Amino acid sequence: MNHQFSKSTIKYAWLPFFVLLTIMLAACGGAETAANPVTQAINTLTEEAEPETTILEESDPVAETAVVPAAPEIVEETAVTSPPITPSTDLFAQEQQFVSIYENVNPAVVNIAIGSGQGSGFLIDGNGHIVTNNHVVENGGQIVVNFEDGRQLPAIIVGTDISSDLAVIQVDANEIQDITPVQLADSDALKVGQIVIAIGSPFGLQNSMTTGIISALDRLFPGAVGPNGVPFQIPNIIQTDAAINPGNSGGPLLNLNGQVIGVNTAIESPVRGSSGIGYAVPANIVSNIVPQIIANGRVDTPWLGISGGLISEDAALALGLPADQTGILINEAIAGGPAATAGLRGGNSPDVIIGVDGVEIVEFDDLLGYLVQQTIVGQTIQLQIMRDGQPQTVNVTLAARPATS
């Protein structure tokens, strides 16, 4: 049973104390109660008080007789609460940028179903050409391209390049005139730490978007096996921690301008799931290779005809070079290849390549990247080398890379 107290009744809460005090004084032989000032004070307070009563519920048997002292007046305190968390305008701007990129680019990103497999790709022009990976289409079979709006179009293979793991397929251009193709960025301008976005069909989940950063640049990725049994390398590979999984192959890796900086190609994972290490073929290789595929159905990749690696400190000292010498030590100039024809040496007295056409060569990737992105078959380049401790320049005419296996 709830008893409520009126506001004024609290004033009488201390009266029993004074009554008890008066009785105690009288019992001890004090003045008479009528003349006791404490008793007078109690009487005065009693006369001035206007006690209030609270009517209890009708079902309560005490309601007809009980007069309940009122509760003390409680001053409500203003509750102290934390202000709502408002994300920074920068965060909102980034969020909106992601939304805009997805809405603008996603219509040009496709799911490619071929045989029992599938992958991703993106529309590169208004003629129905779609870029993807060679390994997505290399096994052949009927190709069906699925667009984000539900359109399903048959496609043919225009051409492939096993060396860069790129391929071009084509759908009827009349069926996609309302779709804006993607734009390619300059991948040479990329920096580690830049935010990137991947769109594709991981595990067949079409039109999925993930985000991350560029984790590293200028990685070498093994490609097809060359005539000497050594795999060719794909240079300038972009490493990203954006979630890339089986099915993302061939899809675009984008910058915050919605431009393609690379083609998602592979992941490094023991369980075929994203472990934060994904690889993409850079856009500048795409811009060099894809036009050749469209024009010729194939690519003649420039070939120097050497195998080698970074020069070590011990090798530099043995060759009479400074211990901190940089460059590519030629292990072998393949017989009949452009380098051997030009007189470049490997073996016991190897040449060290330190530049090409005036561009400094520090990593093997520097040399491969220049050849793949900046040269064509039949072009003559100038190699700056160190031979017998002295700098020299050698002219080399590039040939087409031999058939791969």
Disulfide bonds with the S-S distance in Angstrom:
none
